[in-house]
Each structure stands twice: as structure tokens, then as C-alpha cells.
Amino acid sequence: MESIDPVDILLVEDNTSDMELELRALRKHHLADRLHVVRDGAEALDFLFAAGSYAARSAAKPPRVILLDLKLPKLNGLEALRRIKADPRTSNIPVVMLTSSQQQKDIHDCYEAGVNSYIVKPVEFARFEEALSQTGFYWSSLNQVP
């Protein structure tokens, strides 16, 4: 088990192509220096609560923002969101849902569960890059958290 330095952004993404595009956009705008990527909702919770393979990490140093995909293996993004917002140790961490779903039920359920922002992944890379860079900058640099 290796120790993980504190991160500003936790990216939860299972799709390799989407992850590469997201990392490219964040790196281009210098937002990936303190970023960690996990591949499913269960791994995200392990990271946040310093459990499993992340037991050496300090849970006292949460990320400044979580970029969370909705459709994930093992534990989907909505259930991960519910657990994040239900726990006092993580309930104040801003969570931005990054998803391809435009279904009103998904949007409603995520806001009902406490998501801070819901962004539909644009198909055009330039729009996606701009949306992600603005989101990453706002939540990891400008937003003040308790």
C-alpha cells in the first residue's frame, strides 16, 4: 500500500476514453496536479473513507471536489453520492455529476441526493473541455469549503 498525497479533485470514471478526455482537459488548464482517479463507486468510497487499498491514506484530508460519473460498475454514481452526502465526514464535499444521461429522472434523483452540479458530457470535445475546465477551476480553486 502506498501513501497518497492530498488531492484537490477525485475523478470517478470507468470509461477509459472519457477519462482520457477529462484528464487531458484538466491538465491543459493545470487542474490535474493534485488529482486522483478511481474506476467505480466502491473504490471512490474506499478512497474517501481510507478503507481497503486506501487504508494508508488519511481520510482527514478529503478532496476539494468529486467529479462523479453516474453509470459506474460495482456501485453506481447515484448510490455513491447518497453515501457521500449521508456521512458527516464527506457531506460537505462538493460533488459534480459528469454523465451522458439527460434523463430527467437521473437529474432529479441526483439533486434529491444532494449533488452540487449535474453536467451532461457534451459530444463535441471543445465544449466538453471548456465545461470541465470551468467546473474544475470553480470547485477546486474558487469555491470555499468548511
JOSUL-V671387 format. One record per residue. N is the residue number from 1. RES is the residue in one letter. SS is DSSP state (A for helix, B for strand, O for the rest). PHI is phi in degrees with one decimal (NA if undefined). Layout:
BEGIN
n res ss phi
N RES SS PHI
N RES SS PHI
END
This chain:
BEGIN
n res ss phi
1 M O NA
2 E O -101.7
3 S O -76.6
4 I O -110.9
5 D O -64.7
6 P O -56.9
7 V O -121.9
8 D O -91.2
9 I B -124.6
10 L B -105.3
11 L B -100.5
12 V B -113.6
13 E O -148.4
14 D O -98.3
15 N O -85.2
16 T A -59.6
17 S A -63.6
18 D A -62.7
19 M A -60.6
20 E A -61.9
21 L A -65.5
22 E A -64.6
23 L A -63.8
24 R A -59.8
25 A A -65.6
26 L A -68.5
27 R A -65.9
28 K A -58.0
29 H O -105.5
30 H O 56.5
31 L O -112.0
32 A O -109.7
33 D O -65.7
34 R O -121.3
35 L B -125.1
36 H B -130.6
37 V B -112.4
38 V B -125.3
39 R O -104.1
40 D O -157.5
41 G A -64.6
42 A A -65.2
43 E A -66.6
44 A A -61.0
45 L A -66.2
46 D A -58.2
47 F A -61.8
48 L A -65.0
49 F O -101.6
50 A O 51.0
51 A O -122.1
52 G A 55.5
53 S A -70.6
54 Y A -106.7
55 A O -60.7
56 A O -79.1
57 R O -80.8
58 S O -84.2
59 A O -70.3
60 A O -73.7
61 K O -117.6
62 P O -75.1
63 P O -67.6
64 R O -76.6
65 V B -154.3
66 I B -116.8
67 L B -99.1
68 L B -120.8
69 D O -77.2
70 L O -84.3
71 K O -93.1
72 L O -124.0
73 P O -76.7
74 K O 64.9
75 L O -137.6
76 N O -70.9
77 G A -62.4
78 L A -66.0
79 E A -67.4
80 A A -61.0
81 L A -58.5
82 R A -58.4
83 R A -70.3
84 I A -63.5
85 K A -75.0
86 A A -82.5
87 D O -99.1
88 P O -60.6
89 R O -72.0
90 T O -126.4
91 S O -63.0
92 N O -88.9
93 I O -72.9
94 P B -63.3
95 V B -120.6
96 V B -112.1
97 M B -82.0
98 L B -112.7
99 T B -150.1
100 S O -91.6
101 S O -77.1
102 Q O -107.8
103 Q O -66.9
104 Q A -59.3
105 K A -62.2
106 D A -62.8
107 I A -61.0
108 H A -60.2
109 D A -61.0
110 C A -66.8
111 Y A -67.6
112 E A -61.3
113 A A -83.7
114 G O 107.4
115 V O -60.8
116 N O -88.8
117 S B -159.5
118 Y B -128.8
119 I B -119.4
120 V B -84.7
121 K O -63.2
122 P O -66.2
123 V O -72.1
124 E O -76.5
125 F A -59.8
126 A A -60.1
127 R A -67.4
128 F A -63.7
129 E A -59.9
130 E A -64.5
131 A A -60.9
132 L A -68.8
133 S A -66.2
134 Q A -64.7
135 T A -64.1
136 G A -60.4
137 F A -64.0
138 Y A -60.2
139 W A -73.1
140 S A -94.9
141 S A -117.5
142 L A -90.8
143 N O -64.7
144 Q O -97.5
145 V O -115.4
146 P O -69.3
END
